[in-house]
Amino acid sequence: MKLSTMLSYAGGFKEAARDVADMEKAGLDLVWVAEAYGFDGPSLMGYLAALTDRVEIGAGILPIYTRTPTLLAMTAAGIDALSDGRFHLGLGASGPQVIEGFHGVPYTSPLGRTREIIEICRAVWRREAPVEYQGRYYTLPLPPEQGTGLGKPLKIIAHPVRPSIPVWIAALGEKNVALAAELADGWMPILFIPERAAGVWGGALAAGRARRDAALGELMITAGGLLAIGESEEVLRLRDLQRSMVALYVGGMGARGKNFYNELAVRYGFEREAAEIQDLYLAGKKREAEAAVPAEFLELTTLIGPRSYVAERVAAFREAGVTHLQVHPLPQAGQSNATLIEEVRAML
């Protein structure tokens, strides 16, 4: 199992980037950079590429609606070149609040668009011929009746460092997870409970793998949670830092009846709690919603506790098929992000 983390730059991006350089020396394998509706991800990833030597750099994620398929391919090839072949392209649909609210783009057909984007990206990177694509959502070149009629097939001018760049899909729904297992190099779930993952996603993963091209190799999976090592009650209470995120996702992401994270909590067996969290959150009672998040849910989605216990959680993620353990270090007195990375590295 490899070791990954999500870049957290609440204290400033440059400071966080320097910390990544320290974690790289401690054994970190991959750092993911989010975009959401903050700074754009590629700018930050390019900076990281210049500051590091070995750690792989992943987009976690670039929303599929915010760029054309060929621009996604060009961006991935550019960061891959700057990092000497260390880039991973994480794709996801994001959500209608961001896509329609911030970008003003219709949130439609995420599965079909994702499939076509991946196919186009791979054609761009192979650079075997000018790109021509006839899909349901994307057509290259644009047909004359939809534009000036002057479009022509083109091949990327630059020569990508690699003809194939790892593509990951952030997915929760069964159809999207099946698509990831079929077409992507890696899958990025969220709020992953290793002991219950097979019951929730096993069928979708099996369906996708049945259609998977053997040339893609085994599906990579990244999952994990907050990381803190210690035996005190103070350390155990750090699980509560997950409450606001769980309440936001389970309670406030999407609308009632259309919230993927709420549906996930239900499928994990927290039906009553998921309904209560959503009711409270949508009523504006965010603190009460956070308090309603079950302690068991927090424990199962984090790696917090004594060293022996954290080692057991690491083993559970490995047993569930996770290839990249995703950790979010919470260093205590005498610790740093880098020293925590070293400790977990020894458990892999």
Buried (B, 14 or more C-beta within 10 A) or exposed (E): BBBBBBBEBEEEBEEBBEBBBBBBBBBBBBBBBBBEBEEBBBEBBBBBBEBBEEBBBBBBBBBBBBBEBBBBBBBBBBBBBBBEEBBBBBBBBBBBBBBBEEBEBEBEEBBBBBBBBBBBBBBBBBBEEEBEBEBEBBBBBEEEEEEEEEBEEEEBEEEBBBEEBBBBBBBBBBEBBBBBBBBBBBBBBBBBBBEBBBEBBEEBBEBBBEEBEEEBEEBBBBBBBBBBBBEEEEBBEBBBBBBBBBBBBBBBBBEEEEBBBBBBBBBBBBEEBBBBBBBBBBEEBBEBBBBBBBEEBBBBBBBBBBBEBBBEBBBBBBEBBBBBBBBBBBBBEEBBBBBBBBBBBEBB
